[in-house]
């Protein structure tokens, strides 16, 4: 690794430390990280699902996936949903916050490459997401009776590979944020669709036939599926070896595509002088 690359890595880590330092200044917001998916998504889903339990088990879910543990199924889905949220809101939408604060253009005038700023936010966002997800799974185990086995640890590498893929996705979304003056709706809608199509709230097999092929193109689909296979013993969508291979291939493809798209967008805005027009 060259000196320039080492400098960029150090800059990314410095940016991540700064983002974490800022996050610590808002303790209530940190507490809300695991609570928000709990009251917005998990509790309504659990209460609705409980209505249809038969003998304490979700029979329909068990027939489709191989497990009747509704709480475990949903809480593990929320883990990957948090990863998606960190990508869209921390990594990509962070550019919009800097645009509004008027600090984006001065930051990009420094020797640090623009994509390094996005990478730094990705690191801090993933760390915060991992902490919130661990707390969320603990709540599921202690308060809602989720029966997650020790096999969960075997799926940690799948989450790590998916996180690499999501950095690539984050670059793609960040490129779109640069082009859209008011990207709030775009980020909110695409974050929701990405998570839902990945199967965080329900089996991919119940999606409409037109959306199922899209699900198989998303790295988070394989991450959440492997997570449930190892922790709950669900039936995998594909052979696990195929899913691991797909995760690795998608990681390389999304990182390459995302960085190319972001670099071209940033260069286009510099040439046209539109970076400050937000």
matplotlib code that plots the C-alpha trace (Angstrom):
import matplotlib.pyplot as plt

x = [0.0, 1.4, 1.9, -1.1, -3.3, -2.1, -2.9, -6.4, -7.0, -5.8, -8.1, -11.1, -10.4, -10.1, -13.4, -15.0, -13.7, -15.1, -18.5, -18.5, -17.4, -20.4, -22.7, -21.6, -22.7, -26.3, -26.9, -30.6, -30.1, -27.8, -30.4, -33.0, -30.9, -32.0, -35.4, -36.5, -36.7, -38.3, -41.3, -41.6, -41.2, -40.7, -43.5, -46.3, -45.1, -44.9, -48.3, -49.9, -48.1, -49.1, -52.7, -52.2, -50.1, -51.4, -50.2, -47.6, -46.0, -46.3, -47.5, -47.5, -43.9, -42.8, -44.2, -42.4, -39.1, -38.8, -39.0, -42.0, -39.9, -41.5, -39.6, -36.2, -37.0, -38.0, -35.2, -32.5, -34.1, -33.8, -30.1, -29.7, -32.3, -30.0, -27.1, -29.2, -30.2, -26.6, -25.7, -28.5, -28.7, -25.2, -23.1, -25.1, -27.4, -24.4, -23.5, -26.8, -26.2, -22.9, -24.5, -27.0, -24.2, -22.1, -19.1, -19.1, -17.2, -14.5, -14.0, -13.5, -10.9, -8.6, -6.0, -8.3, -10.2, -14.0, -14.7, -12.7, -15.2, -18.0, -15.9, -15.2, -19.0, -19.5, -17.1, -18.7, -22.2, -21.4, -20.0, -23.0, -25.3, -23.4, -23.8, -27.5, -28.1, -26.3, -28.6, -31.6, -30.9, -30.4, -33.8, -35.3, -33.7, -34.6, -37.9, -39.6, -38.4, -36.4, -34.5, -31.3, -28.7, -24.9, -24.8, -25.3, -21.6, -21.0, -23.0, -20.9, -18.5, -21.6, -22.6, -19.1, -19.0, -22.5, -21.2, -18.5, -21.2, -23.3, -20.3, -20.5, -24.3, -23.6, -21.4, -24.1, -26.7, -24.3, -23.8, -27.6, -27.7, -25.2, -27.4, -30.7, -31.2, -33.8, -33.0, -34.9, -37.8, -35.4, -33.2, -36.2, -38.0, -35.0, -33.9, -37.4, -37.6, -34.0, -34.7, -38.1, -37.0, -34.1, -36.5, -35.9, -39.6, -40.9, -39.6, -38.4, -40.5, -43.7, -42.6, -44.4, -42.8, -41.5, -39.6, -38.0, -35.3, -34.4, -34.1, -31.5, -29.3, -29.1, -26.2, -28.4, -30.8, -28.0, -26.8, -30.1, -30.8, -27.5, -28.1, -31.4, -30.1, -27.3, -29.1, -32.7, -32.2, -34.3, -34.3, -31.9, -33.1, -30.2, -27.4, -25.3, -22.1, -23.9, -25.0, -21.5, -20.1, -22.8, -21.9, -18.2, -19.0, -21.5, -19.0, -16.4, -19.0, -20.8, -17.6, -16.2, -19.5, -20.2, -16.7, -16.8, -20.3, -19.4, -16.1, -17.8, -20.6, -18.1, -16.0, -19.0, -20.1, -16.7, -16.5, -19.9, -19.4, -22.6, -21.2, -22.1, -25.6, -27.5]
y = [0.0, 3.4, 6.4, 8.1, 5.1, 5.0, 8.7, 8.2, 5.3, 7.5, 10.3, 7.9, 6.7, 10.3, 11.2, 8.1, 9.1, 12.6, 11.3, 9.0, 11.9, 14.0, 11.0, 10.8, 14.4, 13.2, 10.3, 10.2, 9.8, 6.9, 5.3, 5.7, 3.7, 0.3, 1.6, 3.1, -0.2, -1.7, 0.6, 1.4, -2.0, -4.9, -4.3, -3.7, -6.8, -9.0, -7.9, -8.5, -11.8, -13.0, -12.6, -15.5, -17.8, -21.4, -23.0, -20.3, -20.9, -19.1, -22.0, -20.1, -18.8, -22.3, -23.8, -21.3, -21.0, -23.9, -22.0, -20.9, -18.5, -15.2, -13.1, -14.5, -14.2, -10.5, -9.5, -11.0, -9.2, -6.0, -6.5, -6.4, -3.6, -1.6, -2.2, -0.9, 2.2, 3.0, 2.9, 5.2, 7.6, 7.8, 7.2, 8.8, 11.3, 12.7, 14.5, 16.4, 17.4, 18.9, 20.6, 22.3, 23.2, 24.7, 22.6, 20.1, 22.3, 23.4, 19.8, 18.7, 21.4, 19.6, 17.1, 14.2, 12.5, 13.1, 9.3, 9.1, 11.4, 9.0, 6.0, 7.6, 8.0, 4.4, 3.2, 5.1, 4.3, 0.5, 0.6, 2.4, 0.0, -3.1, -1.8, -1.0, -4.4, -6.3, -4.4, -5.2, -9.0, -9.0, -7.3, -10.0, -12.8, -11.4, -9.7, -11.5, -15.1, -15.2, -18.5, -17.5, -20.3, -20.0, -20.6, -16.8, -16.4, -18.4, -15.8, -12.8, -13.1, -12.9, -9.6, -8.3, -9.2, -7.6, -4.5, -4.2, -4.5, -1.9, 0.6, 0.2, 0.8, 3.8, 5.3, 4.8, 6.5, 9.3, 10.0, 10.3, 12.6, 14.9, 15.2, 15.7, 19.0, 17.6, 13.8, 13.2, 11.3, 9.5, 8.2, 7.3, 5.5, 3.6, 2.7, 1.2, -0.7, -2.0, -3.4, -4.9, -6.6, -8.1, -10.0, -8.4, -8.4, -11.4, -14.3, -13.4, -16.3, -14.4, -11.3, -10.8, -12.7, -9.5, -8.5, -11.8, -11.6, -8.2, -9.7, -12.1, -9.2, -7.6, -8.7, -8.1, -10.9, -13.5, -11.9, -12.1, -15.5, -17.0, -15.2, -17.0, -20.3, -20.4, -18.9, -20.3, -23.3, -22.0, -23.4, -21.4, -19.7, -21.3, -23.7, -21.9, -22.3, -20.5, -17.7, -17.2, -17.0, -14.5, -12.4, -12.2, -11.5, -8.8, -7.2, -6.8, -5.7, -3.1, -1.5, -1.1, 0.2, 2.5, 4.1, 4.6, 6.2, 8.5, 9.6, 10.4, 12.3, 14.3, 15.1, 16.2, 18.6, 20.1, 20.7, 22.3, 24.2, 23.0, 21.5, 24.6, 25.1, 23.4]
z = [0.0, -1.0, 1.2, -0.3, 0.4, 4.0, 4.4, 3.0, 5.5, 8.3, 7.1, 6.9, 10.5, 11.7, 10.1, 11.7, 15.1, 14.6, 13.7, 16.8, 19.0, 17.6, 18.2, 21.8, 22.4, 21.8, 24.2, 23.8, 20.0, 20.8, 23.0, 20.3, 17.8, 19.1, 20.3, 17.0, 15.1, 18.1, 18.3, 14.6, 13.1, 15.5, 18.1, 15.4, 13.5, 16.6, 17.8, 14.4, 14.0, 17.5, 16.4, 14.0, 16.2, 16.6, 19.7, 20.2, 16.8, 13.5, 11.4, 8.1, 8.7, 9.7, 6.5, 4.3, 6.2, 8.5, 11.8, 13.8, 15.9, 14.9, 17.3, 16.3, 12.6, 12.9, 15.3, 13.1, 10.1, 12.1, 12.4, 8.6, 8.4, 10.7, 8.3, 5.4, 7.4, 8.3, 4.6, 3.4, 6.3, 7.8, 4.7, 1.9, 3.5, 5.5, 2.4, 2.4, 6.0, 5.0, 2.1, 4.4, 6.9, 4.1, 4.9, 2.0, -0.5, 2.0, 3.1, -0.5, -1.1, 1.3, 0.0, 1.2, -1.6, -1.5, -1.4, 1.8, 3.6, 2.6, 3.7, 7.1, 7.7, 6.6, 9.3, 12.0, 10.8, 10.7, 14.2, 15.6, 13.7, 15.0, 18.6, 18.2, 16.6, 19.4, 21.9, 19.8, 19.7, 23.5, 23.9, 21.6, 23.7, 27.1, 26.6, 23.6, 23.9, 20.6, 20.5, 18.7, 18.9, 19.1, 15.3, 15.1, 15.4, 12.2, 10.3, 11.5, 8.4, 6.2, 7.8, 7.4, 3.7, 3.3, 5.0, 2.4, -0.3, 1.4, 1.3, -2.5, -2.4, -0.2, -2.8, -5.4, -3.2, -2.3, -6.0, -6.3, -3.2, -4.9, -8.0, -6.1, -4.4, -1.9, -1.5, 1.7, 0.0, -2.3, 0.5, 2.7, -0.1, -1.4, 2.2, 2.9, -0.5, -0.2, 3.3, 2.5, -0.8, 1.1, 3.3, 6.6, 7.6, 5.7, 3.5, 0.1, -1.3, -0.6, -2.6, -6.0, -8.8, -10.4, -7.3, -6.4, -9.1, -7.7, -4.2, -5.4, -6.7, -3.3, -0.9, 2.2, 1.0, 1.4, 4.6, 6.4, 5.0, 6.2, 9.5, 10.0, 8.7, 11.2, 14.2, 13.7, 11.4, 8.6, 5.1, 2.9, -0.2, -2.1, -1.2, 1.5, -0.6, -3.5, -1.1, 0.3, -3.2, -4.2, -1.2, -2.2, -5.9, -5.0, -2.6, -5.3, -7.9, -5.7, -4.4, -7.9, -9.4, -6.4, -6.5, -10.2, -10.1, -7.2, -8.8, -12.1, -10.3, -8.2, -11.2, -13.2, -10.4, -10.1, -13.9, -13.9, -10.7, -9.2, -5.9, -3.9, -5.4, -2.5]

ax = plt.figure().add_subplot(projection="3d")
ax.plot(x, y, z, "-o")
ax.set_aspect("equal")
plt.show()
